[in-house]
Amino acid sequence: MHMHFDGFDDEQWDEFKWEAHLNEVEKKSEQLRKFIASDPKGNTPRWLTLLKESQNEDDAFEAYVEEELLMDEAYFPEEEDDWEEEDDDWDDEDFLFGLDEGGPMDSNDFDDFDEGEEWKSLSDEYVYSDYGSLEDLDTYFEAKEFAVDILRWAETVPAKDQSKDFQDFVDETLKIGAKLAGGHSFGFDQDYIGANIAYSKKALASANRALGLIQSLKKKSLFQKKDYKELHSVLFELRNDIGIYIQELRDQFRFGLE
């Protein structure tokens, strides 16, 4: 699954313009998610539902990432005119109707995930350096491994101990990989690397929130001391690696402007 566009205006967007746009996309995606959710009140965490529907934690994580990408993709116009007129078109009701020229989108449209692994690879025109495949991106691989470990741990936590901080922590750990995948889907072309940076910054923000939450959960004795130390260390290193990755992307963007 790739986020491709058929048109774009003459102005090159930097990470900040992309970030502002992504913030609006996230708002619309959240509305759409609630509309199509089997549990619209949010009583059952999405990751828990995916765990029940998947064969294992790895599959649940990848299903989460694919779902997040598809939700966001619904709000990225593919025609140049759509980019220019998006502010006029996106009123409070448009998130339910007319997402494409084919008419209203219903929940069946979201069962149309790619059967294989195509969404993990970029087309040749977007390949840069060693980042052609999502699985080749070290920060994504680290985020995936960490998220899978957290899902395994989460399954052992009694329902009575699954507080809001607990739910938020699991959700933020999943978002780290999902946001990195979202950025990678834009590739490393000069016109779209700003989107990659903006998505990666959101991954960094989730990692920072997760670091705060894991410390909160430690006080509630949800981790054994050894497990907490290891998980905190991995998360801390992952957060730092994402920061380095963002700087590498920024350097590439600036190099392209020279």
FENHU-V803633 format. One record per residue. OMEGA is omega in whole degrees, 0 to 359 (none if undefined). Layout:
OMEGA + OMEGA
//
This chain:
181 + 175 + 180 + 180 + 179 + 182 + 179 + 181 + 186 + 182 + 179 + 181 + 172 + 184 + 185 + 175 + 177 + 181 + 178 + 179 + 180 + 177 + 177 + 178 + 181 + 178 + 180 + 180 + 180 + 176 + 180 + 180 + 179 + 182 + 185 + 184 + 175 + 178 + 187 + 179 + 177 + 180 + 179 + 180 + 182 + 182 + 179 + 176 + 180 + 176 + 180 + 183 + 185 + 180 + 181 + 183 + 178 + 180 + 180 + 179 + 182 + 176 + 178 + 181 + 179 + 181 + 179 + 179 + 182 + 178 + 180 + 184 + 181 + 185 + 173 + 181 + 180 + 180 + 182 + 180 + 180 + 178 + 184 + 186 + 188 + 181 + 179 + 187 + 188 + 175 + 188 + 183 + 187 + 181 + 178 + 188 + 173 + 178 + 173 + 184 + 181 + 178 + 183 + 178 + 178 + 186 + 180 + 180 + 184 + 173 + 189 + 180 + 176 + 182 + 185 + 186 + 187 + 184 + 182 + 185 + 176 + 172 + 185 + 184 + 182 + 184 + 176 + 176 + 183 + 186 + 183 + 179 + 179 + 181 + 177 + 180 + 187 + 182 + 177 + 180 + 178 + 181 + 179 + 181 + 180 + 180 + 179 + 177 + 180 + 177 + 178 + 178 + 183 + 180 + 181 + 183 + 180 + 182 + 182 + 181 + 182 + 182 + 177 + 177 + 178 + 181 + 181 + 180 + 179 + 181 + 181 + 179 + 177 + 181 + 181 + 180 + 181 + 181 + 176 + 178 + 178 + 178 + 181 + 182 + 176 + 178 + 188 + 175 + 185 + 182 + 187 + 182 + 175 + 177 + 177 + 179 + 182 + 177 + 181 + 176 + 177 + 175 + 178 + 179 + 178 + 178 + 178 + 178 + 179 + 178 + 177 + 183 + 181 + 176 + 177 + 181 + 178 + 181 + 181 + 175 + 178 + 179 + 165 + 187 + 181 + 181 + 180 + 182 + 181 + 181 + 179 + 180 + 180 + 181 + 179 + 179 + 178 + 179 + 180 + 179 + 178 + 177 + 178 + 179 + 178 + 180 + 177 + 178 + 179 + 178 + 179 + 179 + 181 + 178 + 180 + 180 + 183 + none
//
